[in-house]
Amino acid sequence: MHARADTIPAPRAARRSRGLLLDAGFADVTVEVRTAVFTGTAMLPMLQGLARAAGAAGAITSEQADAWCAEQAGRAAADRLFLAVPMFVAAGSAR
């Protein structure tokens, strides 16, 4: 996961969103989590990117990454892929 996070400009921004809003002077800051669920092929590129990043970081071999990607593609083709992605939503009131 760290290898994938390192490919994103601000991978920990969601964790900091509440504090950033408070620091910017917002009041009544809240944070909610929403979870998107994907079951088709649309998210295969993201999953493949995760596997490739893990391989590039040396966490797994390229053969393991390829096998895992093939397994996920097979799951998607058989309508058996299940991916849950949490998204954080932060809001506040301007003072």
N, C-alpha and C positions, 0 to 999 in steps of 0.2 A: 504494500500500500504506500509506503514512503516513496518508493521509486516512482509510482504513478503520481503522487502528490507533487513531487518535484517537477513535474512537467506542466503544472498549472501556475499561473502568475501569483495567486494568493490563495493557496489551498486551505488555509486555516481561517479564512475570512468569516465563514459561517459561525465558528466558535467565538469570534471576537465581535460579532455584529451588535450584540446588546451593549457591550462596553463602548463600542465606537459611537453608537447613538447617544448614550449617556454623556460621553465625553464631548459630543457635538452640541450638547445643551437640550436634547429632547427629554420630555417628561413622560411618565406613564409608559415606559418601554416594556413591550411584551415580546416574547418569542414563542412561536408555535412550530411544531414539526408536522409536515404533510408527507405522506409516503405515496410515491407513484409505483404502480405495479405494472410490469411489462411481461408479456407472455409470447410475443412473436419474434420476428427476426430483426426488428428495427434497432434493437440495442446490441446486436452481435458485434458491431464495430467497437463499441465501448468495452465490452467484455474481452474482445481480442486485444485491445489496447492495454488492458490491465495485465493480461497474460504476458504480452510482449515486454511491458515495463518490468514485470517480475523477473523475466528472463534476462533482460539487460542489466538488472541489478545483481544478478547472480543468485537470486532466491530460489529459482528453479532452472532446469536446463531448457534449452530451446526445444528439445524433443518433448519434454513435459508440457511446455506451453502449447506446442502444436497439437498434442494429444488432447489437452483440455479444450482448446478451441474447437477441435473436431467434435468432441463430445457435446459441447454447447450448441454447435450448429446442428448436430443430430437431434438434440432435444427440441430445438426450435422447429425443425422440419417435421417432427412428430407431434407438435403442439404440446410439448412437455417442458418448455423453458419457463422458468419463473425467476424474475429479477425484481427485487424491491429496492427503490432508491429513495432515501429520506431527503427532504428539502426543508430548509429552515426559513421561516418567514418572520422577519422582525419588523416591528412598527412602533412608533412613538408619536407624541404630540409636540408640536413646536411650542416653545415657551414664549 
